């Protein structure tokens, strides 16, 4: 059996609190969660979740959505009329 190592990392205190609470709600410790992540990451050689850096078009769309400047329609029919479909 290999010797256990200690891993230290710096994270935001709010993130730590939320992560510990989420792990506890699932009956896990934060060590369990990090170990599961590292096992998957090491064996698969990729993130165990989708990790993509958004391009400029996607970033602009996200900004538009978050600013509340999106167009809205009263109904599906109204949408199709405005789109001339």
Secondary structure, DSSP 8 states (H G I E B T S, - for coil): ------------HHHHHHHHHHHHHTT--HHHHHHHHHHHHHHHSS-SS------HHHHHHHHHHHHT-----SSHHHHHHHTT-
